[in-house]
Amino acid sequence: MRISYSCKLQTWKAASQLRGELVAKARISVPATYGIGQLKHEELEDALKWLLGEARFIHAGIEAKVSV
């Protein structure tokens, strides 16, 4: 079964929109969830590295700025 070009195009557009919505919601919820909303660039970078190392980001309520 062949999928038409317009169907493929619609799928890619929908995927792009979904990614954009996910990013927008993450930008709203992540700083509040992990307490990183008021950090300077260098502090934020360190906090994000700490959260991503060992998958600490799966535990909501962690205060990253305290732990770094």
Buried (B, 14 or more C-beta within 10 A) or exposed (E): EEEEEEEEEEEEEEEEEEEEEEEEEEEEEBBEBBBBEEBEEEBBEBBBEBBEEEEEBEEEEBEBBEEB
